[in-house]
Amino acid sequence: MKVQQAHIEIPSNPIQESMVDIEPGTLNPFPGLRPFTIDECHLFFGREGQSDEILLKLSINRFVTVMGYSGSGKSSLMYCGLVPILYGGFMTQTGPHWQIITSRPGASPIQSLTQSIVDHLLIREKIDPADVDIHRSIINSVLRSSSNGLVDIAKYLQEERDENVFFLVDQFEELFRYAENANTDEAFNEAQAYVNLVLTAVQQTNVPVYIALTMRSDFIGSCSIFPGLTTLINHSNYLVPQMTRDQKKMAIEGPIAVAGGRVSQRLVKRILNDVGNEQDQLPIIQHALMRTWDYWLVNRDPTEPMDIRHYNAVGKVSQALSQHANEAFEELNAREKEIAEVLFKSITEKRQDNRGTRRPSKISLLSELAEADEQDVIRVVDHFRKSGRSFLMPSAHIPLHSDSLIELSHESLMRIWTRLNVWVADEYESAQMYKRLSDAAAMYQIGKTGLWRPPDLQLALNWQKKQKPTRAWAQRYDEAFERAVVFLDSSRITYEAELKNQELLQKRQLRRARITAIVLGGATIVSILFLVFGYTQRLEALQQKEIAEKQKIIAEEKSSEADKSRVLAEQKAEEATRQKNIAEDANKKLEDALLRIQAAVLAEEAAKEDAQKNLFIAQIERDTANVQRRKAAENLIAAKREYERADKLLMLTKARAMAGVSIQMDDDKNLAGLLAKQAYIFNTRHEGKKYDPFIHNALYTALTRIKGSSYNALRVPGVSRNRINSVAVSSNSNTFYAAGADGRIFRGNLDNQSITPTAMENRFPNRIVVLSKDDRYLLNAGDSSFVQLFDLQKEKAKPVVVRLGAQVHDAEVMPNGEGFLVSTANAVWSVSGTGATRKIISSPVAIKSLHVNKAGTMAVGGTWSGKLFLINIAKSAFETLYEEPNSRITSVKFHPSDSLIAFGTEDLTSKRGVVKFFGLESRSLGRQFTGHKAAVYDIEFSPDGELLASAGSDKRLQMWVIRNPEDLPVVMDNNDGFIWDIAFAKGSDYLITTTYESEIRIWPTDPAILQNEICSKLDKNMTRYEWETYVGKDIKQEITCVGLLIDDY
């Protein structure tokens, strides 16, 4: 396999470049603790050449693991080293088309991968934001369904069959922490499933899937729990080497030079000496330089470079980070400081091996731990992640919500910030105490240990009083929080009870001794009293005996009378009992009747209630059935719509495939034309994009094979190699004018595509022709200091010559009909149709390209020194909008809405051309359009503002649909030489180009115009065999060109 090496040339001594006047607030070229992003590739120095080695391993194995210690720059090397050269097409055997997804295992590996894929689809606008939850569920289900899940997702991501899909998994060691911290079978199974997805994707060969992992090298031993992963890493890995002193020097000086600053050599040496050979100091260097840059911008003397005094002021490498973090912390109020302490304790973790690691946590959890409102937590997080700090991730531009994961931007913050070091140690000791307590509670529960007693109990109670642990906090270390608290409370209560029992026992023993003494003394006295009392009672008993005998005789007499009364009472009682039984029977019958009546009433009420319930249930079931019926109908409609969408996408894909076959088919022009035409029919029928580059290219290529490669070319009469420098198209007719370097001016007709010379000419080589708004006057300029004004109603009359005193560079018509605007080497002039002039501005540099806005109030100019000027025509004033360093601005145009400016450039180093947008309201650069391999000489907007065309010295004419800037451009590259000027004609239907080789090309922009010319030049339609071979057996054959024969249809 071949990998094309990519090298970036760095000036040998970048700090010797002249310094630009930099204002406070200028973008800082150092990212601080966070890694470099893809957008900061131009600021990434010191690792040149290492990306090539990684690319080679990735190319050969479709997998590579990049390892290094914390702070070695693994992530930055991937984002700014590997990813850009993949996009640049340097892996030559795969092509330049890549879908790149970056992810991290995080707190839930497969869920994190799912979210990364969904975010990628949203960025590429492949899914509707309203359908995010549905796509997230589907992708998550596919990834969890089998080890082929990642391959299936890659197929879905591919927009073309040969498009490559690259997964960059950063911070892969988080997978091991996830499995270890969760400590459950479910977590381990998810980690194993995640690894299986990677292994299967790498081992299969049907889909071009490439995977790269970044991992801290001290976690390499953890890979052994996944045997297949160990084998894969051993087969393809790259250990990030230490940076040499020269490389670190380049990493310091390079970004400063790119940002237009300067740094003293003694400061560079001081920083390198302060760092020494401690390679994990790279993020600390970046942070110290970020702080030094900000301090230098505000506190420098004129022409003073960054120097040691600025470096010392921010605390140097050793203290800059801690000092900066303390400043941020002290800006908080008392309550916010409490939240910050809980926040940083929660997102850091000290492991058993004394290594500090990051522990991402959700806003909702942090809010619960801090017992604060989520908005208060978000406010504290924003304070530590705002621009110029970046202590926390995600970046400041990403909005936060309940499920946002917050983490340290780098582990080095734990080592350097003293306050955080104390917090981490405190949190570690607190966690260790809780784990000891939880383990003891578990052992006590199964009867293998007892309750705690001092000193363990006292230490645990002191910890509980100081830390005030909550269930949310404790669950991060052990879920059995309640069991631990009950165990601690039981230990405390039991120990307190033991102390109280001991105290009560001592009091009881003392009280028992006193009572014994009292009882023994009292017993003696009582014994004497009982002796006297006994004798007295004996005498009284003898007297009572005599009285009792007399009472006995009286009682016997009374007993006889009582027996008679008893017999009489028994008779009356029997009668009363009989009457009572009669009454009770009657009463019972009444009660039974009453109960039957009450039961009947209750039964009737129950029946009524049951009937009401049944009615209610029936109504609910009826409503539910209606809802289900409507939902089924909606699902049927959605399914039909999804089927139609899938069928539409299939047919559009088929159309593009047919267009590709048509382009490659150079031995059968009839079949090539039919395939191109049928591709257009499918694309139009299934609502494909009007300006699809594949369809346009296929139709044009087919026409060149049928009618010849120069069928849309006009040869200018006269000498060969006459450079046609300019073209002016009438907005009121089908006429256009072109200016040749031989001094002649030509008139062309779009309808019959003819061109003839006119009587108008210039004694100098022509450079410019411009038509007035009413087509009355033609302004012409050459390599001279004057312009000529031709009255087209008196073409043979001598022109009006207007001398402007300096070389003429460009001219544009005034949209309000007031003549022309002309730029020279030192000024911009207003020139009327009769030759009257007015100087608008004196320009400090030559304005090489010029354009007037639709309202005729403003003009934009571009210079070869890279400056973009905005000119106020009424006020005769101008301002510098933008400066493009090391580039020429070769063409400028206002969008018809007047809201933005497009300008073409030529990079003086790479010699490549780029088209860029500049927003007038935002006063900032917008989207960029690439693809030119050389300077862009002209750009044009279509009159309706929908299309943008550009052309230049690479012979390419490119056309973009502005509302779909992510689409590939329509490329029209069959031009015979450099393209000097372009213009839209007949609205947006045609583009006219002028070239170096005495040639003008008229390009149809709308594929509908091209396809209209196909059938009249063909002999027959496709045969059944041709249709089944090139279109498909599953697609019903149809007549591509009505009126043509089919051999065996």
RAVEN-V672750 format. One record per backbone hydrogen bond with DSSP energy under -0.5 kcal/mol. CO is the residue of the C=O (numbers start at 1). NH is the residue of the N-H. E is the energy in kcal/mol with one decimal. If there is no record, write none. Layout:
((CO & NH & E) (CO & NH & E))
This chain:
((2 & 4 & -0.5) (2 & 93 & -0.8) (5 & 7 & -0.5) (7 & 9 & -0.5) (11 & 14 & -0.8) (13 & 16 & -2.0) (14 & 17 & -1.4) (20 & 22 & -1.0) (23 & 26 & -1.6) (31 & 34 & -0.7) (37 & 40 & -1.7) (38 & 41 & -1.2) (40 & 43 & -1.9) (41 & 44 & -1.6) (43 & 45 & -0.7) (47 & 50 & -1.6) (47 & 51 & -0.6) (49 & 53 & -1.0) (50 & 54 & -1.8) (51 & 55 & -2.8) (52 & 56 & -2.2) (53 & 57 & -2.0) (54 & 58 & -2.6) (55 & 59 & -2.6) (56 & 60 & -2.1) (57 & 61 & -2.5) (57 & 63 & -0.5) (58 & 62 & -2.2) (62 & 211 & -1.7) (64 & 66 & -0.5) (64 & 213 & -2.2) (65 & 67 & -0.6) (65 & 238 & -3.1) (66 & 215 & -2.2) (67 & 240 & -3.3) (68 & 217 & -1.7) (69 & 72 & -1.8) (71 & 282 & -0.5) (73 & 77 & -2.1) (74 & 78 & -1.8) (75 & 79 & -2.7) (76 & 80 & -2.7) (77 & 81 & -1.0) (77 & 82 & -1.3) (78 & 83 & -2.6) (81 & 85 & -0.9) (82 & 86 & -1.6) (83 & 87 & -2.2) (84 & 88 & -1.7) (85 & 90 & -2.1) (86 & 89 & -1.6) (90 & 4 & -2.8) (90 & 92 & -1.4) (91 & 94 & -1.9) (91 & 95 & -0.9) (96 & 98 & -0.7) (97 & 164 & -2.4) (98 & 100 & -0.5) (99 & 101 & -0.5) (99 & 166 & -3.2) (101 & 168 & -2.8) (103 & 170 & -2.8) (105 & 108 & -0.8) (108 & 112 & -2.9) (109 & 113 & -2.3) (110 & 114 & -2.5) (111 & 115 & -2.3) (112 & 116 & -2.2) (113 & 117 & -2.1) (114 & 118 & -2.4) (115 & 119 & -2.8) (116 & 120 & -2.1) (117 & 121 & -2.2) (118 & 122 & -2.3) (119 & 123 & -2.3) (120 & 124 & -2.0) (121 & 126 & -2.7) (121 & 127 & -0.7) (122 & 125 & -1.2) (128 & 131 & -2.2) (129 & 132 & -1.3) (131 & 135 & -2.4) (132 & 136 & -2.8) (133 & 137 & -2.2) (134 & 138 & -2.3) (135 & 139 & -2.9) (136 & 140 & -2.4) (137 & 141 & -2.2) (138 & 142 & -2.5) (139 & 143 & -2.5) (140 & 144 & -1.7) (141 & 145 & -1.2) (142 & 146 & -0.9) (146 & 149 & -1.6) (148 & 152 & -2.3) (149 & 153 & -2.2) (150 & 154 & -2.2) (151 & 155 & -2.1) (152 & 156 & -1.8) (153 & 157 & -2.2) (154 & 158 & -1.7) (160 & 163 & -1.7) (164 & 99 & -2.4) (165 & 210 & -2.8) (166 & 101 & -2.8) (166 & 168 & -0.6) (167 & 169 & -0.7) (167 & 212 & -2.4) (168 & 103 & -2.6) (168 & 170 & -0.8) (169 & 214 & -2.1) (170 & 105 & -0.5) (171 & 174 & -2.1) (172 & 175 & -2.0) (173 & 176 & -0.6) (173 & 177 & -1.8) (174 & 178 & -2.3) (175 & 179 & -2.0) (176 & 180 & -2.4) (177 & 181 & -3.1) (178 & 182 & -2.1) (179 & 183 & -1.4) (184 & 188 & -2.1) (185 & 189 & -2.7) (186 & 190 & -2.0) (187 & 191 & -2.2) (188 & 192 & -2.6) (189 & 193 & -2.5) (190 & 194 & -2.3) (191 & 195 & -2.1) (192 & 196 & -2.4) (193 & 197 & -2.0) (194 & 198 & -1.6) (195 & 199 & -2.7) (196 & 200 & -2.7) (197 & 201 & -2.0) (198 & 202 & -1.9) (199 & 203 & -2.1) (200 & 204 & -2.0) (207 & 209 & -2.2) (208 & 165 & -2.4) (210 & 167 & -2.8) (211 & 64 & -1.4) (212 & 169 & -2.9) (213 & 66 & -3.4) (214 & 172 & -3.2) (215 & 68 & -1.4) (216 & 219 & -1.8) (217 & 220 & -1.5) (219 & 222 & -1.2) (219 & 223 & -0.5) (220 & 223 & -1.1) (221 & 224 & -1.3) (222 & 225 & -1.3) (223 & 226 & -2.1) (225 & 227 & -0.5) (226 & 229 & -0.6) (226 & 230 & -2.0) (227 & 231 & -2.0) (228 & 232 & -2.0) (229 & 233 & -2.7) (230 & 234 & -2.4) (231 & 235 & -1.5) (232 & 236 & -1.4) (236 & 65 & -1.2) (238 & 67 & -2.8) (238 & 240 & -0.6) (244 & 248 & -2.4) (245 & 249 & -2.2) (246 & 250 & -2.2) (247 & 251 & -2.1) (248 & 252 & -1.2) (249 & 253 & -2.8) (250 & 254 & -2.8) (252 & 256 & -0.8) (253 & 257 & -2.4) (254 & 258 & -2.4) (255 & 259 & -2.1) (256 & 261 & -3.0) (257 & 260 & -1.2) (260 & 20 & -1.0) (262 & 306 & -2.6) (264 & 268 & -1.7) (265 & 269 & -2.3) (266 & 270 & -2.1) (267 & 271 & -2.6) (268 & 272 & -2.3) (269 & 273 & -2.5) (270 & 274 & -2.6) (271 & 275 & -2.0) (272 & 276 & -2.2) (275 & 278 & -1.4) (277 & 279 & -1.2) (278 & 281 & -1.5) (279 & 282 & -1.3) (281 & 285 & -2.7) (282 & 286 & -2.4) (283 & 287 & -2.2) (284 & 288 & -2.7) (285 & 289 & -2.9) (286 & 290 & -2.2) (287 & 291 & -2.4) (288 & 292 & -2.4) (289 & 293 & -2.7) (290 & 294 & -2.0) (291 & 295 & -2.3) (292 & 296 & -2.8) (293 & 297 & -2.5) (294 & 298 & -1.2) (295 & 299 & -2.1) (296 & 300 & -1.3) (301 & 304 & -2.3) (306 & 264 & -2.7) (307 & 310 & -0.7) (307 & 311 & -1.8) (308 & 312 & -3.0) (309 & 313 & -1.5) (310 & 314 & -1.0) (311 & 314 & -0.5) (311 & 316 & -1.9) (312 & 315 & -1.3) (315 & 319 & -1.9) (316 & 320 & -2.3) (319 & 323 & -3.0) (320 & 324 & -2.3) (321 & 325 & -2.7) (322 & 326 & -2.4) (323 & 327 & -2.0) (324 & 328 & -2.1) (325 & 329 & -2.3) (326 & 330 & -2.7) (327 & 331 & -0.9) (329 & 332 & -1.6) (333 & 337 & -2.2) (334 & 338 & -1.6) (335 & 339 & -2.0) (336 & 340 & -2.5) (337 & 341 & -2.3) (338 & 342 & -2.1) (339 & 343 & -2.8) (340 & 344 & -2.7) (341 & 345 & -2.1) (342 & 346 & -1.9) (343 & 347 & -1.5) (345 & 348 & -0.6) (347 & 359 & -2.4) (349 & 351 & -0.6) (349 & 357 & -2.9) (351 & 354 & -2.0) (355 & 351 & -2.8) (357 & 349 & -1.9) (361 & 406 & -3.3) (362 & 366 & -2.4) (363 & 367 & -2.6) (364 & 368 & -1.8) (365 & 369 & -2.8) (366 & 370 & -2.5) (367 & 371 & -0.7) (367 & 372 & -2.3) (373 & 377 & -1.8) (374 & 378 & -2.8) (375 & 379 & -2.1) (376 & 380 & -1.7) (377 & 381 & -2.7) (378 & 382 & -2.9) (379 & 383 & -1.4) (380 & 384 & -1.2) (381 & 384 & -0.7) (381 & 385 & -0.7) (382 & 385 & -0.6) (382 & 386 & -0.8) (384 & 391 & -2.1) (384 & 392 & -0.8) (386 & 389 & -2.2) (386 & 390 & -1.3) (391 & 409 & -2.5) (393 & 407 & -1.8) (395 & 398 & -1.7) (397 & 399 & -0.6) (401 & 404 & -1.8) (402 & 364 & -2.3) (404 & 363 & -1.5) (404 & 406 & -0.5) (406 & 361 & -2.2) (407 & 393 & -2.9) (410 & 413 & -1.4) (411 & 414 & -1.8) (411 & 415 & -0.9) (412 & 416 & -2.2) (413 & 417 & -2.0) (416 & 418 & -0.8) (417 & 421 & -2.2) (418 & 422 & -2.1) (419 & 423 & -2.2) (420 & 424 & -3.1) (421 & 425 & -2.3) (422 & 426 & -2.6) (423 & 427 & -2.8) (424 & 428 & -2.5) (425 & 429 & -2.6) (426 & 430 & -2.3) (427 & 431 & -2.6) (428 & 432 & -2.5) (429 & 433 & -2.3) (430 & 434 & -2.3) (431 & 435 & -2.7) (432 & 436 & -2.4) (433 & 437 & -2.5) (434 & 438 & -2.9) (435 & 439 & -2.7) (436 & 440 & -2.4) (437 & 441 & -2.2) (438 & 442 & -2.2) (439 & 443 & -2.3) (440 & 444 & -2.4) (441 & 445 & -1.9) (442 & 446 & -1.2) (443 & 448 & -2.8) (443 & 449 & -0.5) (444 & 447 & -1.2) (453 & 456 & -0.8) (453 & 457 & -1.5) (455 & 459 & -2.4) (456 & 460 & -2.4) (457 & 461 & -2.4) (458 & 462 & -2.3) (459 & 463 & -2.2) (460 & 464 & -2.5) (461 & 465 & -2.2) (462 & 466 & -2.1) (463 & 467 & -3.0) (464 & 468 & -1.6) (470 & 474 & -2.6) (471 & 475 & -2.2) (473 & 476 & -1.2) (474 & 477 & -2.1) (474 & 478 & -2.5) (479 & 481 & -2.2) (480 & 484 & -1.7) (481 & 485 & -2.6) (482 & 486 & -2.8) (483 & 487 & -2.3) (484 & 488 & -2.5) (485 & 489 & -2.9) (486 & 490 & -3.0) (487 & 491 & -2.5) (488 & 492 & -2.6) (489 & 493 & -3.3) (490 & 494 & -3.0) (491 & 495 & -2.4) (492 & 496 & -2.9) (493 & 497 & -2.7) (494 & 498 & -2.4) (495 & 499 & -2.3) (496 & 500 & -2.4) (497 & 501 & -2.8) (498 & 502 & -2.3) (499 & 503 & -2.0) (500 & 504 & -2.6) (501 & 505 & -2.8) (502 & 506 & -2.0) (503 & 507 & -2.2) (504 & 508 & -2.7) (505 & 509 & -2.4) (506 & 510 & -1.8) (507 & 511 & -2.4) (508 & 512 & -2.3) (509 & 513 & -1.6) (510 & 514 & -1.7) (511 & 515 & -2.2) (512 & 516 & -2.0) (513 & 517 & -1.6) (514 & 518 & -2.0) (515 & 519 & -2.8) (516 & 520 & -2.2) (517 & 521 & -1.7) (518 & 522 & -2.4) (519 & 523 & -2.3) (520 & 524 & -1.1) (521 & 525 & -1.2) (522 & 526 & -2.3) (523 & 527 & -2.0) (524 & 528 & -1.4) (525 & 529 & -2.0) (526 & 530 & -2.8) (527 & 531 & -1.5) (528 & 532 & -1.7) (529 & 533 & -2.5) (530 & 534 & -2.1) (531 & 535 & -1.4) (532 & 536 & -1.7) (533 & 537 & -1.9) (534 & 538 & -1.4) (535 & 539 & -1.3) (536 & 540 & -1.6) (537 & 541 & -1.7) (538 & 542 & -1.3) (539 & 543 & -1.2) (540 & 544 & -1.7) (541 & 545 & -1.5) (542 & 546 & -1.1) (543 & 547 & -1.4) (544 & 548 & -2.0) (545 & 549 & -1.6) (546 & 550 & -1.3) (547 & 551 & -1.7) (548 & 552 & -1.6) (549 & 553 & -1.1) (550 & 554 & -1.3) (551 & 555 & -2.1) (552 & 556 & -1.8) (553 & 557 & -1.2) (554 & 558 & -1.8) (555 & 559 & -1.9) (556 & 560 & -1.1) (557 & 561 & -1.2) (558 & 562 & -1.8) (559 & 563 & -1.5) (560 & 564 & -1.2) (561 & 565 & -1.9) (562 & 566 & -2.0) (563 & 567 & -1.6) (564 & 568 & -1.7) (565 & 569 & -2.2) (566 & 570 & -2.1) (567 & 571 & -1.6) (568 & 572 & -1.8) (569 & 573 & -2.1) (570 & 574 & -2.0) (571 & 575 & -1.7) (572 & 576 & -2.2) (573 & 577 & -2.3) (574 & 578 & -2.1) (575 & 579 & -2.0) (576 & 580 & -2.2) (577 & 581 & -2.3) (578 & 582 & -1.8) (579 & 583 & -2.1) (580 & 584 & -2.6) (581 & 585 & -2.2) (582 & 586 & -1.9) (583 & 587 & -2.5) (584 & 588 & -2.5) (585 & 589 & -2.1) (586 & 590 & -2.1) (587 & 591 & -2.4) (588 & 592 & -2.6) (589 & 593 & -2.2) (590 & 594 & -2.5) (591 & 595 & -2.5) (592 & 596 & -2.3) (593 & 597 & -2.2) (594 & 598 & -2.7) (595 & 599 & -2.9) (596 & 600 & -2.2) (597 & 601 & -2.2) (598 & 602 & -2.8) (599 & 603 & -2.8) (600 & 604 & -2.3) (601 & 605 & -2.5) (602 & 606 & -2.9) (603 & 607 & -2.6) (604 & 608 & -2.3) (605 & 609 & -2.7) (606 & 610 & -2.9) (607 & 611 & -2.5) (608 & 612 & -2.3) (609 & 613 & -2.6) (610 & 614 & -3.1) (611 & 615 & -2.4) (612 & 616 & -2.6) (613 & 617 & -3.2) (614 & 618 & -2.7) (615 & 619 & -2.4) (616 & 620 & -2.7) (617 & 621 & -3.2) (618 & 622 & -2.5) (619 & 623 & -2.9) (620 & 624 & -3.4) (621 & 625 & -2.8) (622 & 626 & -2.3) (623 & 627 & -2.8) (624 & 628 & -3.3) (625 & 629 & -2.7) (626 & 630 & -2.8) (627 & 631 & -3.3) (628 & 632 & -3.1) (629 & 633 & -2.4) (630 & 634 & -3.0) (631 & 635 & -3.2) (632 & 636 & -2.6) (633 & 637 & -2.6) (634 & 638 & -3.2) (635 & 639 & -3.1) (636 & 640 & -2.8) (637 & 641 & -3.0) (638 & 642 & -3.0) (639 & 643 & -2.9) (640 & 644 & -3.0) (641 & 645 & -2.6) (642 & 646 & -3.0) (643 & 647 & -3.2) (644 & 648 & -2.5) (645 & 649 & -2.8) (646 & 650 & -2.6) (647 & 651 & -2.5) (648 & 652 & -2.4) (649 & 653 & -2.5) (650 & 654 & -2.6) (651 & 655 & -2.4) (652 & 656 & -2.2) (653 & 657 & -2.4) (654 & 658 & -2.7) (655 & 659 & -2.3) (656 & 660 & -2.3) (657 & 661 & -2.2) (658 & 662 & -2.6) (659 & 663 & -2.1) (660 & 664 & -1.7) (661 & 665 & -1.3) (664 & 666 & -1.4) (668 & 672 & -2.5) (669 & 673 & -2.1) (670 & 674 & -2.1) (671 & 675 & -2.7) (672 & 676 & -2.1) (673 & 677 & -2.6) (674 & 678 & -3.0) (675 & 679 & -2.4) (676 & 680 & -2.0) (677 & 681 & -2.2) (678 & 682 & -2.7) (679 & 683 & -2.5) (680 & 684 & -2.5) (681 & 685 & -2.9) (682 & 686 & -2.2) (683 & 688 & -3.7) (684 & 687 & -1.4) (689 & 692 & -1.2) (692 & 696 & -2.4) (693 & 697 & -2.3) (694 & 698 & -2.3) (695 & 699 & -2.5) (696 & 700 & -2.6) (697 & 701 & -2.7) (698 & 702 & -2.4) (699 & 703 & -2.1) (700 & 704 & -2.3) (701 & 705 & -1.7) (702 & 706 & -1.9) (703 & 707 & -3.8) (704 & 708 & -1.3) (708 & 711 & -1.6) (710 & 713 & -1.8) (712 & 1002 & -2.7) (714 & 716 & -0.5) (714 & 1000 & -2.3) (719 & 722 & -0.5) (721 & 723 & -0.8) (722 & 998 & -1.2) (723 & 725 & -0.9) (723 & 741 & -2.2) (726 & 739 & -2.3) (728 & 737 & -2.8) (734 & 750 & -2.7) (735 & 730 & -2.4) (736 & 748 & -3.5) (737 & 728 & -2.9) (738 & 746 & -2.9) (739 & 725 & -1.6) (739 & 726 & -1.1) (740 & 743 & -1.8) (740 & 766 & -1.2) (743 & 762 & -2.5) (744 & 740 & -2.5) (745 & 758 & -2.3) (746 & 738 & -2.1) (747 & 756 & -2.7) (748 & 736 & -1.9) (749 & 753 & -0.7) (749 & 754 & -1.3) (754 & 749 & -2.4) (756 & 747 & -3.1) (760 & 745 & -1.5) (765 & 783 & -1.2) (768 & 781 & -1.9) (770 & 779 & -3.0) (772 & 775 & -1.6) (776 & 792 & -2.8) (777 & 772 & -2.7) (778 & 790 & -2.7) (779 & 770 & -2.2) (780 & 788 & -3.3) (781 & 767 & -2.7) (781 & 768 & -2.4) (782 & 784 & -2.5) (784 & 808 & -2.4) (785 & 804 & -2.7) (785 & 805 & -0.6) (786 & 782 & -0.6) (787 & 802 & -2.8) (788 & 780 & -2.7) (788 & 790 & -0.6) (789 & 800 & -2.4) (790 & 778 & -2.2) (790 & 792 & -0.8) (791 & 794 & -1.8) (792 & 795 & -0.6) (794 & 797 & -1.7) (799 & 801 & -0.6) (800 & 789 & -2.4) (800 & 802 & -0.5) (801 & 803 & -0.6) (802 & 787 & -2.4) (807 & 825 & -1.2) (810 & 823 & -2.8) (812 & 821 & -3.2) (813 & 815 & -0.5) (814 & 817 & -1.9) (819 & 814 & -2.9) (820 & 831 & -2.7) (821 & 812 & -2.6) (822 & 829 & -3.4) (823 & 809 & -2.9) (823 & 810 & -1.3) (824 & 847 & -1.0) (826 & 843 & -1.8) (827 & 824 & -3.2) (828 & 840 & -2.8) (828 & 841 & -1.2) (829 & 822 & -3.0) (829 & 831 & -0.5) (830 & 838 & -1.8) (831 & 820 & -3.3) (832 & 835 & -1.3) (836 & 832 & -2.8) (838 & 830 & -3.0) (841 & 828 & -2.1) (841 & 843 & -0.5) (846 & 848 & -0.9) (849 & 862 & -2.1) (851 & 860 & -2.6) (853 & 856 & -1.2) (857 & 873 & -1.9) (857 & 874 & -0.7) (858 & 853 & -2.6) (859 & 871 & -3.7) (860 & 851 & -1.6) (861 & 869 & -2.9) (862 & 848 & -1.6) (862 & 849 & -1.6) (863 & 866 & -1.5) (863 & 889 & -2.1) (866 & 884 & -3.6) (867 & 863 & -1.8) (867 & 869 & -0.5) (868 & 881 & -2.9) (868 & 882 & -1.2) (869 & 861 & -2.3) (870 & 872 & -0.5) (870 & 879 & -2.0) (871 & 859 & -2.3) (871 & 873 & -0.9) (872 & 876 & -0.9) (872 & 877 & -1.6) (877 & 872 & -3.5) (879 & 870 & -2.7) (879 & 881 & -0.7) (882 & 868 & -2.7) (883 & 885 & -0.8) (884 & 887 & -1.1) (886 & 908 & -2.4) (888 & 890 & -0.7) (888 & 906 & -1.8) (891 & 904 & -2.4) (893 & 902 & -3.0) (895 & 898 & -3.0) (899 & 920 & -2.0) (899 & 921 & -0.6) (900 & 895 & -2.4) (901 & 918 & -2.6) (902 & 893 & -2.3) (903 & 916 & -2.5) (904 & 890 & -2.2) (904 & 891 & -1.2) (905 & 914 & -0.6) (905 & 936 & -1.2) (906 & 888 & -2.1) (907 & 911 & -2.1) (912 & 907 & -2.9) (913 & 932 & -0.6) (914 & 905 & -2.0) (915 & 929 & -3.4) (916 & 903 & -2.3) (917 & 926 & -3.1) (918 & 901 & -2.6) (919 & 923 & -1.4) (919 & 924 & -0.8) (924 & 919 & -2.6) (927 & 917 & -2.0) (928 & 930 & -0.5) (929 & 915 & -2.5) (932 & 913 & -0.6) (934 & 913 & -0.5) (935 & 937 & -0.7) (935 & 953 & -1.7) (938 & 951 & -2.1) (940 & 949 & -3.1) (942 & 945 & -2.3) (946 & 962 & -2.3) (947 & 942 & -2.1) (948 & 960 & -3.0) (949 & 940 & -2.4) (950 & 958 & -2.8) (951 & 937 & -1.6) (951 & 938 & -1.9) (952 & 955 & -1.3) (952 & 979 & -1.9) (956 & 952 & -0.8) (956 & 958 & -0.5) (957 & 972 & -3.7) (958 & 950 & -2.4) (959 & 970 & -2.9) (960 & 948 & -2.2) (960 & 962 & -0.7) (961 & 964 & -1.6) (962 & 965 & -0.7) (964 & 967 & -1.8) (969 & 971 & -0.6) (970 & 959 & -1.9) (970 & 972 & -0.5) (971 & 973 & -0.6) (972 & 957 & -1.2) (973 & 975 & -1.5) (975 & 977 & -1.6) (976 & 997 & -1.0) (978 & 980 & -0.6) (978 & 996 & -0.9) (981 & 994 & -2.1) (983 & 992 & -3.0) (985 & 990 & -1.9) (986 & 988 & -0.6) (986 & 989 & -1.6) (989 & 1005 & -3.0) (989 & 1006 & -0.8) (990 & 985 & -2.4) (991 & 1003 & -3.4) (992 & 983 & -1.6) (993 & 1001 & -2.0) (994 & 980 & -2.4) (994 & 981 & -0.8) (995 & 724 & -2.6) (996 & 998 & -0.6) (998 & 716 & -2.6) (999 & 995 & -2.0) (1000 & 714 & -3.5) (1001 & 993 & -2.3) (1001 & 1003 & -0.6) (1002 & 1004 & -0.6) (1003 & 991 & -2.5) (1005 & 1007 & -0.6) (1006 & 1009 & -1.5) (1006 & 1010 & -1.1) (1007 & 1011 & -2.7) (1008 & 1012 & -1.3) (1009 & 1013 & -0.5) (1010 & 1013 & -1.4) (1011 & 1014 & -1.0) (1011 & 1015 & -0.7) (1014 & 1017 & -1.9) (1015 & 1018 & -1.7) (1019 & 1045 & -0.6) (1023 & 1027 & -2.7) (1024 & 1028 & -2.8) (1025 & 1029 & -2.2) (1026 & 1030 & -2.8) (1027 & 1031 & -2.7) (1027 & 1032 & -2.2) (1032 & 1035 & -0.9) (1034 & 1036 & -0.5) (1038 & 1040 & -0.7) (1040 & 1042 & -0.6) (1041 & 1044 & -1.7) (1045 & 1021 & -3.3))
